[in-house]
Amino acid sequence: MAVLAWLTSSVGKVVAKWGALAAAIGLAYWRIRESGRAAERADRAKDTLAAAVERERTHDDVSKMPDDAVRDELRRWVRHNN
């Protein structure tokens, strides 16, 4: 009962107004932050899927090549320190 009486006083009204405003700002901030996190997760998933597609394409390309061609291609990527 005392809380209700305090909230109906002039000081209580001001505190309640500012509290409601702070809660609204906090909720808006939280929703924007969560939206940003969801967008980042979607970007990461898209990049992961693109990498998997590229990996499979490369694997298919290499599996279609003759062994000698694969060996020659790999020689270009290996350092020869002799």
N, C-alpha and C positions, 0 to 999 in steps of 0.2 A: 504494500500500500504506500509505503514511504517512497519507493522508487517511482511509482505513478505520479505521486504528488510532486516529486522533484522534476520529472520530465515535463510536467505541465507548467512549471515555473519559467520565467524568462531565461534564466541561465540554462535550465534543462532543455529548453527548446533550441537554444543556440548550439549546445553540445550535441543534441540529437540531429540537427541539420548538418553540422560539420561531420558528424559520424557517418551519416547516410551518404554524404558527398565523398568521404574518404573510402567508404565501402564500394561505391559505384566506380570510383577511379581504380581501386584495387581490382575489382572484377574485370573492368575493361583492360587493364594491363595484363591480367592473367590470361584472358581470352586471346589477346594479341600475341602474347608469348607462346601460348600453346599452338596457335595457328602457324607461327613461324617455325616451331619445332616440327609440326606435321609436314610443312613444306620442305624442310631440310631432310626429313626422313624419306619423303617422296623423291627428292633429287638424288639421294644416296641410292635408293632402290633402282632408280632409272639408270644411274651410272653402273651399278653392279650388273644389271641385266644387259646393258650395252657391252660391258667387258666379257660377259659370258658368251654373247653372240659372236663377238670378235674372236674369242678363244676357240669356239667351235668351228668358225669359218677357217681359221688358220690351221686347225687340226685336220679338217677335211682337205684343205689344199695340200698340206704336207703328206697326208696319207695317199693322195693321188699321184704324187711325184715318184719317179724311180729312185731307187736307193742311191745311185751315183749322184743324181742331182741334189738330193738331200745332203749328202756328204759334202759336196762342193759348196752348197749354200752355208752349211755350218762352219766350214773352214774360214769363210769371210768374217765370222763372228768370234772366232777363237784367236787369242793372241799367241803368237809364236815367239818364244823367248830364247830360241836356240841360236 
